[in-house]
Amino acid sequence: MNAASAFQLWKDYFQLAKLVERLRCASPGDDDDPKRPLVPQPPQDWHQPAVVGERAPEEPTCSFCRHNGESRHIYTSHRLKDEAGRVQCPILRNYTCPQCGASKDTAHTRRFCPLTKKGYTSVYNSFIRNSAGKKRKV
C-alpha cells in the first residue's frame, strides 16, 4: 500500500466542511442564497403578546384542591370557579357548608361562609390531608 492510496485523516473526502458551512449559512427553505445567515424563526402558529403585560393563557388551577394537597394532575384539571363565579371544583361542589347549608354553585368552606365571624381561624392549621388521607405539613 503506497502513501497516495492510504487513508488520510485530515482530508475532507466528502466535502463535509462545505456542506456544513452551507447549512450553517442557509435559512430553512432558502436553498438559493447560501450566504444568508441562519436565524431561528418562531413557528407559524406562535403568538407574541401584543402588550408587554399580556400573559400567555394559563392552565386551569383550583386553589381549593392545591391548598388541600392534591396532586398537580388533580388541581390543574379544573378551575375553582367559572367566569360567572359559580363553583366548578367537583370536590367543593359536593361539600355542604355546616353553617348555612350552601353547596353546588355557591359552595364554600366554613372559612369563607358569610355567617362566619371575622376572627375565625381553623383548628386544622398545622396539617392538611389530600384525598388519599395522607398528611401534609402546611
C-alpha positions in Angstrom: 0.0 0.0 0.0 1.5 3.3 -1.1 1.1 6.7 0.6 -1.2 8.0 -2.1 -3.8 5.3 -1.6 -3.6 5.3 2.2 -6.4 6.9 4.2 -5.5 10.5 5.2 -7.2 11.5 8.4 -7.3 15.3 7.7 -8.5 15.1 4.1 -12.2 16.1 3.5 -13.2 13.2 1.3 -16.9 14.1 1.2 -16.6 17.9 1.3 -18.4 17.9 4.6 -16.8 21.2 5.5 -18.5 22.9 2.5 -21.8 21.2 3.3 -21.7 22.3 7.0 -20.9 25.8 6.0 -23.7 25.9 3.5 -26.2 24.6 6.1 -25.0 27.0 8.7 -25.5 30.0 6.4 -28.8 28.9 4.9 -32.2 29.7 6.2 -34.9 27.0 6.3 -36.4 26.7 2.8 -33.9 29.0 1.3 -31.6 27.0 -1.0 -30.8 29.7 -3.5 -28.8 32.1 -1.1 -26.1 30.2 0.7 -24.6 33.4 2.2 -27.8 34.3 4.2 -27.2 33.7 7.9 -29.4 31.1 9.7 -31.8 32.9 12.0 -34.3 30.9 14.1 -37.9 31.7 13.1 -40.8 31.2 15.5 -43.4 28.6 14.5 -46.2 29.9 12.3 -48.9 29.4 15.0 -46.8 31.1 17.6 -48.4 34.2 19.2 -46.2 37.0 20.5 -48.1 39.1 23.2 -49.2 42.4 21.7 -49.0 44.2 25.0 -46.0 44.0 27.3 -48.0 43.0 30.4 -50.1 40.4 28.5 -49.6 36.8 29.6 -49.9 33.5 27.7 -53.1 31.5 28.6 -52.5 29.6 31.8 -53.6 26.1 32.6 -56.6 25.9 34.9 -55.8 25.8 38.6 -58.1 25.0 41.5 -56.7 26.8 44.6 -59.0 24.7 46.9 -57.5 21.4 45.7 -54.0 22.8 45.6 -54.3 24.1 49.2 -55.6 20.7 50.3 -52.6 18.9 49.0 -54.0 17.3 45.9 -51.6 16.2 43.2 -50.7 18.6 40.3 -52.7 16.4 38.0 -55.8 16.9 40.1 -55.6 20.7 40.8 -54.7 21.5 37.2 -57.6 19.5 35.8 -60.2 22.2 36.6 -60.7 25.8 37.9 -62.2 26.7 41.3 -64.9 28.9 39.8 -66.0 29.9 36.3 -66.3 33.4 34.9 -69.7 33.9 36.4 -68.5 32.9 39.9 -70.1 29.5 40.1 -68.1 26.8 41.8 -66.5 24.3 39.3 -64.4 22.2 41.6 -66.1 18.8 41.8 -64.8 18.2 45.4 -66.0 21.6 46.7 -69.4 21.3 44.8 -70.1 18.1 46.8 -69.4 19.9 50.1 -72.2 21.4 52.2 -71.4 24.3 54.5 -72.3 23.3 58.0 -73.3 26.9 58.9 -75.5 27.9 56.1 -76.1 24.8 54.0 -74.6 26.2 50.8 -73.4 23.7 48.2 -73.1 23.2 44.4 -72.7 26.6 42.6 -72.4 28.6 45.8 -70.4 26.0 47.8 -67.8 27.3 50.2 -65.9 26.2 53.3 -66.6 27.5 56.8 -63.8 29.9 56.4 -65.5 31.7 53.5 -69.0 31.4 54.8 -70.8 34.8 55.1 -72.1 33.7 58.5 -68.5 33.2 59.9 -67.3 35.8 62.3 -64.3 37.9 61.3 -61.7 36.4 63.6 -62.3 32.7 62.7 -59.3 30.5 62.2 -59.4 26.8 61.5 -58.3 24.4 64.3 -56.7 22.3 61.5 -53.8 24.7 60.7 -50.7 22.6 61.1 -51.5 19.7 58.8 -53.7 19.2 55.8 -54.7 15.9 54.1 -55.0 15.1 50.5 -57.8 12.9 49.0 -56.0 9.8 50.0 -55.9 10.9 53.6 -52.2 11.5 53.7 -51.0 14.3 56.0 -49.0 17.1 54.6 -47.4 20.0 56.6 -48.9 23.4 55.7 
